[in-house]
Amino acid sequence: MRILLTCLSALIFLSACDKKGVTHDLQDPNYIAIVNDHKIPMASANAMLSAMNKGQVQHKLSSVVQGIVENELIAQHALKTLGEKDLVPTNRVAFEFDVALEDQYISIMRNQYESQMLSYIREKLPNGNIASTTIKPFSMKRSELKPLTKLKSRGKIGFTEEQIATAKQTVLLSYQFPGEQAQDITLFDIYRRQNIQGKDLLNKAEINFLKRNTYQRLGSLFVHYWLEKHSGLTDEAIAAVKRFVHNKEIKQLYMVHQGLVSILHADPSEKYKAAIKAVTQDAIQTYYNEHKEDFKRIDRVRGRHIQTKSQESAQQAYAELVAGQDFSAVAKKYSTAADKDRDPAGDTGWITRQDRDQMWLQTLLFTQEKGLFSRPFRSPQINGLNGIYWEIVTADEVEESYQAADSEGVRYEVSQIIGKKNIAKQFKAVREKLFANSHIQLNGKLLKLNQKGANNES
């Protein structure tokens, strides 16, 4: 399950935060908090708490409420200053934004009310299953699907506008929940709920994939129906959970926009690039002077090694080294390399950073602590052409230097560090301002009761 809440601080609402506009005087037992007149129902917070505690890590209600409040403040700030249009990516390789939100909402509510829903299904639905609500079951064959979904453009996975129009008219399944009118699930309903991989499978007319997704969609629609008609939840409580999910996603997108979070395979945000570019050479020099040891590098190493053709021989050599035998004596006895006859035995000579002829040995020596011997390492094998062997190394002499403060490597690394710190500092200032300028009422009694119950359980 995806992370439901993103919190950057250890703010605990039960202590020492009145200075930020937080009070604990909310008395209504139906609400755990009110944030700038927006009410947070206790039932909705409990649903989030249940979802958060589905994994191994168990959370307290106070930390969940913290996340809800923080996400509310930051998300509303993001929507006010940027707008959802500028936050939500337009390149939807992943799921559509509203689809991703709905899937999270369904997951949370199904987790919270699964037992009640199952009881309703067993007692109220014919045959005790959701499939019994279908009045026109899925019956499409692959031969019927293939002409509807065949890839029309080699350069773009997905349906054409013409295929979308047809998909909207293609009914895959019809259903009728108790007390409701009959409804259809169309091919377009399933298509628009897919990411790029799912759309590719539809283009390939994978009929089993389509059938499975159609009945999964029926299940999700039933969750909506049951929550609205039979859960006893108010419209306000249901809307609140949807808002929690929306706020969490908007906050995440805002953090991406600000450069606090990066997305795999995506270019850094413009704000992130600007923050990195704004770092001056003077700032880099200052950081370099304060952390000079971080920029120490090994220029060359002279050591000894024992190379064996079998793991068994390597382990025997290693055992003798552990027992206190001289490294060169063990090299003389076990090594199959030509340098076993050098003085000292196994002498590698100086290996420099620029050495490309002995990359594997260079890697082992450059990472080996001076004066100690390594355990046996199995050599890499490229395309099955190189013979496998085992190496034990020791570094006898190590020559080091410092990267220049004005070198490209230092400039790149330090500008990233300073730029990220500056971004985080700016975000912290925004966050503190939002808390300072907001009116947050907490139900201290409910939080304390929950805290006491959690302590008793533990």
C-alpha positions as CSV (number, residue, x, y, z in Angstrom):
1,M,0.0,0.0,0.0
2,R,1.3,3.4,-0.9
3,I,2.4,5.8,1.8
4,L,-0.7,7.6,3.0
5,L,0.8,10.5,4.9
6,T,4.1,12.5,4.4
7,C,5.4,14.3,7.5
8,L,8.7,16.2,7.6
9,S,8.7,17.0,11.4
10,A,8.1,15.4,14.7
11,L,5.3,17.8,15.7
12,I,3.2,16.2,18.5
13,F,-0.1,17.9,18.9
14,L,-0.5,16.8,22.5
15,S,2.3,19.0,23.7
16,A,3.8,22.4,23.4
17,C,2.4,23.7,20.2
18,D,-0.2,26.3,21.3
19,K,2.3,28.9,20.2
20,K,1.6,28.0,16.6
21,G,-2.2,28.6,16.8
22,V,-3.1,25.1,18.0
23,T,-5.6,24.7,20.8
24,H,-7.0,21.6,22.4
25,D,-10.4,22.8,23.3
26,L,-12.6,21.1,20.7
27,Q,-15.4,19.4,22.6
28,D,-17.6,17.8,19.9
29,P,-17.0,14.0,20.0
30,N,-17.8,13.7,16.3
31,Y,-14.7,15.6,15.3
32,I,-11.0,15.1,16.1
33,A,-9.9,18.5,14.7
34,I,-11.0,21.7,12.9
35,V,-8.5,23.4,10.6
36,N,-9.4,26.9,9.5
37,D,-13.1,26.0,9.8
38,H,-12.7,22.7,7.9
39,K,-13.9,19.9,10.2
40,I,-12.1,16.6,10.4
41,P,-14.6,13.8,11.5
42,M,-13.4,11.2,14.0
43,A,-14.7,8.4,11.8
44,S,-12.6,9.6,8.9
45,A,-9.4,9.9,11.0
46,N,-10.0,6.4,12.3
47,A,-10.2,5.1,8.7
48,M,-6.9,6.7,8.0
49,L,-5.4,5.3,11.2
50,S,-6.6,1.8,10.3
51,A,-5.1,2.1,6.8
52,M,-1.8,3.3,8.3
53,N,-1.6,0.5,10.7
54,K,-2.2,-2.2,8.1
55,G,1.6,-2.8,7.9
56,Q,4.1,-3.7,10.5
57,V,4.7,-0.1,11.7
58,Q,1.9,0.9,14.1
59,H,0.9,4.6,14.3
60,K,-0.9,6.6,17.0
61,L,-3.9,8.7,16.3
62,S,-1.9,11.9,17.2
63,S,0.6,11.3,14.4
64,V,-2.1,10.5,11.9
65,V,-4.0,13.7,12.8
66,Q,-0.7,15.5,12.6
67,G,-0.3,14.3,9.0
68,I,-3.9,15.1,8.1
69,V,-3.6,18.7,9.4
70,E,-0.2,19.3,7.8
71,N,-1.3,17.9,4.5
72,E,-4.4,20.1,4.7
73,L,-2.4,23.3,5.3
74,I,0.2,22.6,2.7
75,A,-2.2,21.3,0.0
76,Q,-4.5,24.3,0.3
77,H,-1.5,26.6,0.1
78,A,-0.2,24.8,-3.0
79,L,-3.6,25.0,-4.6
80,K,-3.9,28.7,-3.8
81,T,-0.5,29.7,-5.0
82,L,0.0,27.3,-7.9
83,G,-3.3,25.6,-8.8
84,E,-3.9,21.9,-9.5
85,K,-3.4,22.4,-13.2
86,D,0.2,23.4,-12.7
87,L,0.9,20.7,-10.1
88,V,-0.5,17.6,-11.8
89,P,1.7,16.2,-14.5
90,T,0.2,16.2,-18.0
91,N,2.3,13.3,-19.2
92,R,0.2,10.5,-17.8
93,V,2.4,7.5,-18.2
94,A,1.1,6.5,-14.9
95,F,-2.6,6.5,-13.8
96,E,-4.8,9.5,-14.3
97,F,-4.8,11.7,-11.3
98,D,-8.5,11.1,-10.4
99,V,-8.1,7.4,-10.9
100,A,-5.1,7.2,-8.5
101,L,-7.0,9.2,-5.9
102,E,-10.1,6.9,-6.2
103,D,-8.0,3.8,-5.9
104,Q,-6.4,5.0,-2.7
105,Y,-9.8,6.0,-1.3
106,I,-11.3,2.6,-2.1
107,S,-8.3,0.8,-0.6
108,I,-8.6,2.8,2.7
109,M,-12.3,2.3,3.0
110,R,-12.3,-1.3,2.0
111,N,-9.6,-1.9,4.7
112,Q,-11.6,-0.1,7.4
113,Y,-15.1,-1.6,6.6
114,E,-14.2,-5.0,5.0
115,S,-16.0,-7.1,7.6
116,Q,-19.2,-5.1,7.5
117,M,-19.2,-5.1,3.7
118,L,-18.7,-8.9,3.6
119,S,-21.6,-9.3,6.0
120,Y,-23.9,-7.2,3.8
121,I,-22.8,-9.2,0.7
122,R,-23.5,-12.6,2.4
123,E,-26.8,-11.5,3.8
124,K,-28.3,-9.1,1.2
125,L,-27.0,-10.1,-2.2
126,P,-28.2,-13.1,-4.1
127,N,-25.8,-16.1,-3.9
128,G,-23.8,-14.0,-1.4
129,N,-21.5,-12.4,-4.0
130,I,-21.1,-9.1,-5.9
131,A,-21.2,-10.9,-9.2
132,S,-24.9,-11.6,-8.6
133,T,-25.6,-7.9,-9.2
134,T,-24.8,-8.3,-12.9
135,I,-27.7,-8.2,-15.2
136,K,-25.5,-8.5,-18.3
137,P,-22.3,-10.4,-17.4
138,F,-19.0,-10.0,-19.3
139,S,-19.1,-12.1,-22.4
140,M,-16.8,-10.4,-24.9
141,K,-14.4,-12.6,-26.9
142,R,-10.9,-11.7,-28.0
143,S,-12.0,-11.8,-31.6
144,E,-14.5,-9.0,-30.8
145,L,-12.1,-7.0,-28.8
146,K,-9.2,-7.1,-31.2
147,P,-10.6,-4.8,-33.9
148,L,-11.7,-2.3,-31.3
149,T,-8.4,-1.9,-29.5
150,K,-5.8,-2.6,-32.2
151,L,-2.8,-0.2,-32.0
152,K,-3.3,2.4,-34.7
153,S,-0.2,4.5,-34.2
154,R,3.2,2.8,-33.9
155,G,4.6,5.8,-31.9
156,K,1.9,6.0,-29.3
157,I,0.4,3.4,-27.1
158,G,-3.3,4.0,-26.4
159,F,-6.6,4.5,-28.2
160,T,-7.2,7.0,-31.0
161,E,-10.0,9.5,-30.7
162,E,-12.1,7.3,-32.9
163,Q,-11.4,4.3,-30.7
164,I,-12.3,6.3,-27.6
165,A,-15.7,7.2,-29.1
166,T,-16.4,3.6,-29.9
167,A,-15.2,2.4,-26.5
168,K,-17.7,4.7,-24.8
169,Q,-20.5,2.9,-26.6
170,T,-19.1,-0.6,-26.0
171,V,-20.8,-2.1,-22.9
172,L,-18.8,-4.8,-21.2
173,L,-21.1,-5.5,-18.3
174,S,-24.3,-4.2,-16.8
175,Y,-25.2,-4.3,-13.1
176,Q,-27.8,-3.2,-10.6
177,F,-27.2,-2.8,-6.9
178,P,-30.2,-3.1,-4.5
179,G,-32.5,-0.1,-4.7
180,E,-30.5,1.5,-7.6
181,Q,-31.0,1.8,-11.3
182,A,-29.1,-0.4,-13.7
183,Q,-25.7,0.9,-14.8
184,D,-23.1,0.0,-17.4
185,I,-19.4,-0.5,-17.4
186,T,-18.0,0.4,-20.8
187,L,-14.7,-0.4,-22.5
188,F,-13.8,3.3,-22.0
189,D,-14.4,3.0,-18.3
190,I,-11.7,0.4,-18.1
191,Y,-9.4,2.1,-20.6
192,R,-9.2,5.4,-18.8
193,R,-8.3,3.6,-15.6
194,Q,-5.1,2.1,-17.0
195,N,-1.5,3.2,-16.9
196,I,0.7,2.8,-20.0
197,Q,1.3,-0.9,-19.4
198,G,-2.5,-1.5,-19.0
199,K,-3.2,0.4,-22.2
200,D,-0.6,-1.7,-24.0
201,L,-2.4,-4.9,-22.9
202,L,-5.7,-3.5,-24.2
203,N,-4.1,-2.7,-27.5
204,K,-2.9,-6.3,-27.6
205,A,-6.5,-7.4,-27.0
206,E,-5.6,-9.3,-23.8
207,I,-9.2,-10.4,-23.0
208,N,-8.5,-12.0,-19.6
209,F,-6.9,-8.7,-18.5
210,L,-10.0,-6.8,-19.6
211,K,-12.3,-9.2,-17.9
212,R,-10.4,-9.1,-14.6
213,N,-10.3,-5.3,-14.7
214,T,-14.0,-5.2,-15.5
215,Y,-15.0,-7.2,-12.4
216,Q,-12.5,-5.3,-10.3
217,R,-14.3,-2.1,-11.4
218,L,-17.6,-3.7,-10.4
219,G,-16.1,-4.4,-6.9
220,S,-14.9,-0.8,-6.6
221,L,-18.3,0.6,-7.6
222,F,-19.9,-1.7,-5.0
223,V,-17.6,-0.2,-2.3
224,H,-18.9,3.3,-3.3
225,Y,-22.5,2.1,-3.2
226,W,-22.2,0.4,0.2
227,L,-20.4,3.3,1.8
228,E,-23.0,5.8,0.6
229,K,-26.1,3.7,1.3
230,H,-25.3,1.2,4.1
231,S,-22.2,2.2,6.1
232,G,-23.9,4.7,8.3
233,L,-21.2,7.2,7.4
234,T,-22.3,10.8,6.8
235,D,-21.6,12.4,3.5
236,E,-19.2,14.7,5.4
237,A,-17.2,11.8,6.7
238,I,-16.9,10.2,3.3
239,A,-15.9,13.5,1.7
240,A,-13.3,14.0,4.4
241,V,-11.4,10.8,3.5
242,K,-11.5,11.7,-0.1
243,R,-10.1,15.1,0.8
244,F,-7.3,13.5,2.9
245,V,-6.2,11.5,-0.1
246,H,-6.4,14.5,-2.4
247,N,-4.4,16.7,0.1
248,K,-1.7,14.1,0.5
249,E,-1.2,13.8,-3.3
250,I,-1.3,17.6,-3.8
251,K,1.3,18.0,-1.0
252,Q,3.5,15.4,-2.6
253,L,3.2,17.2,-6.0
254,Y,3.9,20.5,-4.3
255,M,7.1,19.0,-2.8
256,V,8.1,17.8,-6.2
257,H,7.5,21.2,-7.7
258,Q,9.6,22.8,-4.9
259,G,12.4,20.4,-5.5
260,L,12.1,18.6,-2.2
261,V,11.2,15.3,-3.8
262,S,12.3,13.8,-7.1
263,I,10.4,11.5,-9.4
264,L,12.2,8.5,-10.9
265,H,13.0,9.0,-14.6
266,A,11.7,12.6,-14.5
267,D,13.7,15.8,-14.9
268,P,14.3,17.9,-11.7
269,S,11.8,20.7,-11.2
270,E,12.7,24.2,-12.4
271,K,12.8,25.4,-8.9
272,Y,15.3,22.7,-8.0
273,K,17.5,23.6,-11.0
274,A,17.3,27.3,-10.0
275,A,18.3,26.6,-6.4
276,I,21.3,24.6,-7.6
277,K,22.3,27.2,-10.1
278,A,22.1,30.0,-7.4
279,V,24.8,28.4,-5.3
280,T,27.9,30.6,-5.5
281,Q,31.6,29.5,-5.6
282,D,32.1,31.4,-2.3
283,A,29.5,29.2,-0.7
284,I,31.1,26.1,-2.2
285,Q,34.5,27.2,-0.9
286,T,33.1,27.7,2.6
287,Y,31.5,24.3,2.6
288,Y,34.7,22.7,1.2
289,N,36.8,24.3,3.9
290,E,34.4,23.0,6.6
291,H,34.2,19.5,5.2
292,K,37.6,19.0,3.5
293,E,38.0,15.5,4.6
294,D,34.9,14.5,2.6
295,F,36.9,15.3,-0.5
296,K,39.9,13.2,0.1
297,R,40.6,10.7,-2.6
298,I,43.0,7.9,-3.2
299,D,45.4,8.5,-6.0
300,R,47.3,5.2,-6.0
301,V,47.8,2.1,-4.0
302,R,50.5,-0.5,-3.7
303,G,49.5,-3.8,-2.2
304,R,49.7,-7.6,-2.5
305,H,47.2,-10.1,-3.6
306,I,46.5,-13.8,-3.6
307,Q,44.7,-15.1,-6.7
308,T,43.2,-18.6,-6.8
309,K,41.3,-20.6,-9.3
310,S,38.9,-22.2,-6.8
311,Q,36.9,-21.0,-3.9
312,E,38.2,-23.9,-1.8
313,S,41.8,-22.7,-2.2
314,A,40.8,-19.1,-1.5
315,Q,39.1,-20.2,1.8
316,Q,42.1,-22.2,2.8
317,A,44.4,-19.3,2.2
318,Y,42.1,-17.0,4.1
319,A,42.0,-19.4,7.0
320,E,45.8,-19.3,7.3
321,L,45.8,-15.5,7.2
322,V,43.3,-15.4,10.0
323,A,45.5,-17.8,11.9
324,G,48.3,-15.2,11.7
325,Q,50.4,-16.5,8.7
326,D,52.4,-13.9,6.8
327,F,50.5,-12.6,3.7
328,S,53.4,-13.1,1.3
329,A,54.1,-16.6,2.6
330,V,50.4,-17.6,2.0
331,A,50.6,-15.9,-1.5
332,K,53.6,-18.0,-2.3
333,K,51.8,-21.1,-1.3
334,Y,48.3,-20.6,-2.8
335,S,48.4,-17.8,-5.5
336,T,48.2,-18.8,-9.2
337,A,49.2,-15.3,-10.4
338,A,52.6,-14.7,-12.0
339,D,53.5,-12.1,-9.4
340,K,53.6,-14.8,-6.6
341,D,57.3,-15.0,-7.5
342,R,57.9,-11.3,-6.9
343,D,59.6,-9.9,-3.8
344,P,57.4,-9.6,-1.8
345,A,55.2,-12.4,-3.1
346,G,52.0,-11.1,-4.7
347,D,53.2,-7.6,-5.1
348,T,50.8,-5.6,-7.3
349,G,53.1,-2.7,-7.9
350,W,51.6,0.8,-7.8
351,I,48.0,0.9,-9.2
352,T,46.7,4.4,-10.0
353,R,43.2,5.8,-10.3
354,Q,43.7,6.1,-14.0
355,D,44.7,2.4,-14.4
356,R,42.2,0.7,-16.8
357,D,44.1,-2.5,-17.3
358,Q,43.5,-3.8,-13.7
359,M,40.0,-2.4,-12.9
360,W,38.9,-5.3,-10.7
361,L,42.1,-5.4,-8.7
362,Q,42.0,-1.6,-8.5
363,T,38.5,-1.7,-7.1
364,L,39.5,-4.2,-4.4
365,L,42.6,-2.3,-3.4
366,F,41.1,1.2,-3.4
367,T,38.3,0.0,-1.0
368,Q,40.6,-2.0,1.3
369,E,41.7,-0.5,4.6
370,K,45.4,-0.1,4.8
371,G,47.3,-2.8,6.6
372,L,44.4,-5.3,6.7
373,F,43.6,-8.2,4.4
374,S,40.2,-8.8,2.7
375,R,38.1,-11.8,2.6
376,P,38.0,-13.7,-0.7
377,F,36.2,-12.0,-3.5
378,R,34.8,-13.8,-6.6
379,S,35.8,-12.1,-9.8
380,P,33.2,-10.8,-12.3
381,Q,32.6,-12.7,-15.5
382,I,31.7,-10.7,-18.7
383,N,29.6,-12.6,-21.2
384,G,31.1,-15.9,-20.0
385,L,34.5,-15.0,-21.6
386,N,36.6,-14.4,-18.5
387,G,37.6,-17.3,-16.3
388,I,36.4,-17.1,-12.7
389,Y,38.9,-16.7,-10.0
390,W,39.1,-15.5,-6.4
391,E,41.1,-12.6,-4.9
392,I,42.4,-11.7,-1.4
393,V,44.1,-8.4,-1.2
394,T,46.0,-6.2,1.3
395,A,46.9,-2.5,0.9
396,D,50.5,-1.8,2.0
397,E,50.9,1.8,0.8
398,V,48.2,4.4,0.0
399,E,48.8,7.8,-1.5
400,E,45.9,10.3,-1.1
401,S,45.2,13.9,-2.1
402,Y,42.2,16.3,-2.0
403,Q,40.0,17.2,-4.9
404,A,40.4,20.9,-5.8
405,A,37.6,23.2,-4.4
406,D,37.0,24.6,-7.9
407,S,37.0,21.2,-9.6
408,E,33.8,20.2,-11.5
409,G,33.3,17.2,-9.2
410,V,33.3,19.3,-6.1
411,R,31.3,22.1,-7.6
412,Y,28.6,19.6,-8.7
413,E,28.4,17.7,-5.4
414,V,28.5,20.7,-3.1
415,S,26.0,22.8,-5.1
416,Q,23.6,19.8,-4.8
417,I,24.1,19.7,-1.0
418,I,23.7,23.4,-0.5
419,G,20.9,23.8,-3.0
420,K,18.9,21.0,-1.3
421,K,19.5,22.6,2.2
422,N,18.3,25.9,0.9
423,I,15.1,24.4,-0.6
424,A,14.4,22.5,2.7
425,K,14.9,25.7,4.7
426,Q,12.4,27.6,2.4
427,F,9.9,24.8,2.8
428,K,10.3,24.8,6.6
429,A,9.7,28.6,6.6
430,V,6.5,28.2,4.6
431,R,5.3,25.3,6.8
432,E,5.9,27.3,10.0
433,K,4.1,30.3,8.6
434,L,1.1,28.2,7.6
435,F,0.9,26.8,11.2
436,A,1.4,30.3,12.7
437,N,-1.3,31.8,10.6
438,S,-3.9,29.0,10.9
439,H,-6.5,28.3,13.5
440,I,-6.3,24.6,14.5
441,Q,-8.6,23.2,17.1
442,L,-7.9,19.7,18.4
443,N,-10.1,17.4,20.4
444,G,-7.6,16.9,23.3
445,K,-10.0,14.5,25.1
446,L,-10.2,12.1,22.2
447,L,-6.5,12.3,21.5
448,K,-5.7,11.5,25.1
449,L,-8.2,8.7,25.3
450,N,-6.7,7.2,22.2
451,Q,-3.2,7.6,23.6
452,K,-4.2,5.9,26.8
453,G,-5.8,3.1,24.9
454,A,-2.8,2.6,22.8
455,N,-0.5,2.5,25.9
456,N,-2.8,-0.1,27.5
457,E,-2.7,-2.3,24.5
458,S,1.1,-2.1,24.3
